[in-house]
Amino acid sequence: MPEGPEIRRAADRVHRQIAGRRLEDAWFAFPDLAGEAASLIGREVTAVDSWGKALLTRFDDGRVLYSHNQLYGVWKLHAADREPDTHRSLRVRLVAQGRAASLYSASDVSLWSRERLDEHPFLSRLGPDLLTHGVTVEQAVERLLQRSVRRRGVGSLLLDQSLFAGIGNYLRAEILFFAGLHFKVRPGDLEETALTRLAACILAVTRQAYDQAGVTNRTDWAAAERARGASRRRWRFAVFEREGLPCHACGTAIERVMVTSRRLYFCPRCQPAS
């Protein structure tokens, strides 16, 4: 499933397609939304952004279209007079000045007023989005030291969307590697320097994944892998999906374990248990 950086990049693409323009047409496959379509005609799309793995399309009357791609949803951007080449089921279509944004295969779509968005059953459980909400290192440290989370192992904690929204499996492994932390370490046991480093890595690795389309590896390490003819899947990450391969930093074989029923990759030398 795409993680926060991929959803934000998708939001950016939809934003560039229809934001700043007034809707000429709107269509919903869902019966409870179909009656709202006409009321969106003439409304300007003011922004399209993301919160975790949800995409939010904002209109000038204060309404917000919430959509979650889940496993199979995808936005396709196209000219309004040309249908995309797909066999997927159309769920939402927004048309503005001849440009269309069409959502296929998603099933979780709803329309909310901006003032009530924090009542959404999914969004209300999320922590701040690392790419949308301007989280600082200091704020990240504060959240890591909350009483409810400070005694939890970071390997499971980082997947808790109520802490930070948007971190998934590959980001978790890469963040912990660059922070030099074992997955069983607890935030409350870390010295200030290590805690600040973890908070900084949470923000920096997520931002790099967004800026570089999912690449979290160091530039020099990635370049060396490419020079050896490695595939993108192999040079994209520092540790994720590199089980048995040598660590870029120390040469130790990368290991794989299961944490919270999901695979986690780490270097036993760079990320010692104690």
N, C-alpha and C positions, 0 to 999 in steps of 0.2 A: 504494500500500500504506500502511495506517495506520502512523504513527510512534509513538515511545514514549509521548507524552502521550495519544494515542487508546487505546492498549492499556491504559495505567494507568487511564484512565477506565472502560474496559470491565471491568477487574478490580474497580474500586470498585463497579460495579453488581452484579456477581456476588457480591462480598463482602456487600453489603447484603441480597442475596436469601437467602443460605444460611449465611453465617458465624455462629458461635455456636449452631448447631443441629445435631442429630444426623440422619444420613441414614436415611431410611425406605426408600429404594430407590436403586439405582445400576445403570446399564446402559451397556454399551460395544458398539459395532458391530465392534470389532477383535477377532479370535479370540484373540490373545495377551493381551488384557486382560479378555475376557469371564469367564474363570475367576476373576478377582480381584474381580469386582463384589460377590459375596456377602460377602466379607471386609470390605467397607466399610460394610455395613449396621450401624447403631448407632454408627458413628464420628462424632465431632464435627468439623465444618469449623472450624478455628481461624482461618484467614485466607485471603484470596485477594489476591495481589499480582502484580507483573509484574517481568520482567527483560528489558529491551530490548523485543523484540516477542513475547516468550513470556509466557504467563499461567500462574501457579503457584497451584494449589489445595492448601492444606495441611490435613492431618488430625491429630487428636490422638494418633495412634500413631506419628507421625514420618514417615509417608509423604507424598509430594507428587505431585500429578497435574500433569504438564507438558503444555501444549497450545500450539500455534503456529497462528494463524489463516491464515498465508500470504496468498494473494491473496483467497480466497473464504470463509474460515471466519467464522462469526458466532455469538455467544452470544445466545440468546433467553431471556428471563425470563418466566415465566408461572405460573398456578396449576396444580398437579399434575393436576387433573381437566379441564383445558382445553388442547387441542393448539394450538400457534401456527399461524397461517395462513401456510404456506410450502410451497413445492415442493422445498426443499432436502433433502439426505440427512442424516438424524440420525446423529451419530457418538457423542455422549456425552449421558447424562441423569443428573443428580443431583437427588434429591428430598429435601427436609427440611421437616418440619412443614407439609406441604401446599404448599410452594413448590418450584418446579422451575427449574433452570438447564440449558438444552439447548444443546449445541454442534452446529452444522450445517456440513457441507461441508469441515471441516478434516481433514487426513490425518496430521498429525504429533502424535500423542498417546501418552504413556507414563507409567508409574507408577514412582516412584523412592523410595528411602529418603532422608531428609534428609541423612544422613551421606555419601551417595554422589552427591549432586546435582552436586557440582563435577566429577564424571566424565562428566557428560552431554556428548555430542559437540558440541552447539551451545553450551550454557551455558559450557562450559569455555574457549571461545574469546572470550567476551565480557568487556569491561571493566565497571566498575561502572555500575549503572543510575542515571541522574541524578535520578530521582524516588523511588527506593526505597532506595538505599544511603547517603543522607546525605552525598554528596560536597560538600566545602567548596571555596572558591576556592583556598585554598592547595594542596589535594590535586590540583585540576584543573591548576594551574600545574606541579606536579611531574610529572604525567603528560605534559603537553605538552612538557616538557624531557627526557623519556626519550631516551636515545641512539638508539633504534630509530625515533623519530618526529620529532625536532627539526629534521631537514633535509628534511622533506617539506612540500610546499605545503599550506596549510590547506584549500584547496578540495577536495582529495582526502582529506586526513587526517580531516576531520570525519565522513566517511561510514564510516570504519573502526570497526567495532563493537567491536574489541578495545581501542580507546582509551576510548570512552564508549558505552554501550549505549543505543540509542533515538533517536539523531539520524538523520534521513532528509533527503530533498531540500529540503523547504520550511524545515525548521529550519536547515539549513546556510546557505542564502541569507540568512535573517533574522539569524542570529547574526553572520555576517560583516558585514552592513550596519550593525548597531548597534554592532559593534566598530570600524567604520571601516577595515576591512582588505580589501585585494585578495586574490583567491583564490590567487595565486601566492606570497604571503608565507609564510615558513617560521618556525615558532615560535622556532627557535634564533637567528634574526636580529632578533627583536623586543627592544626595550628593556623594562625591567621594567614600566613603566607600561602599555605597549601589551599586554604579555603578561597582566598582571593584568586589564586591561579585557576581553581575549578570554575569559579563564577566567570572569570575572563574567558576561559575556553568554551564554556557554554555559549556565550555570546559570539565569540570569534569564529568558532567552527560552524555554527549555524549560519552566520553571515557569509562565510566563505562558500558554503554549500549553495546559498542563494545566488551569490555573485557569479559563481563558476559552474552553475547548472549541475550541482550534485557532487562536484569534486571537492574532497576534503584533505587530500594528501598535500604534503609540502611540494612546492614547485620543483625543487631540485630532485627530490625522490621520484616524482612523477616523470620528469624528463629522463632520468636514468632508466626507468622501466620502459618508457617508450623507445629509447635508443636500443634496448635489447629486444624490441619487437613485441612487447607485451600488449595484450588487448586493453581496451579502455576499462573493462571491468576489473582488471588486475592493477592498473596504475592509478585508478580513480581514488582508492582508499589507502590509508596508512596501515590499518589492521583488518578492517571489516572484509569478510570473505577471503582472507589470506591464510587460512589454517595450513600449517606445515611449511609455509614460505618464510624466508628469513626476515626478521624485523629490519626495517630500513635503518634504524638507529644503532642497533647492537648486534644484529645477525642471528639472534636467538629465534627459534621456530615459533611462529604465532600459534597460539592454542585457541580452541573453541570449547565453550561450556554453555550450559543452558541456565539462564537466569530469568525468573518469572515466565517460564515455559517458552522462552525465545532465545535464539542463539546469540551469544556474545563472544567477540574475539578480543584477545588481549595478548600482550607480550609479558611473559612471566618475569623477565629481568627488568624491563622498564617500568612495570607495574607490579612490584612485589607485594605479597600479602601482608608483610610487616616490615 
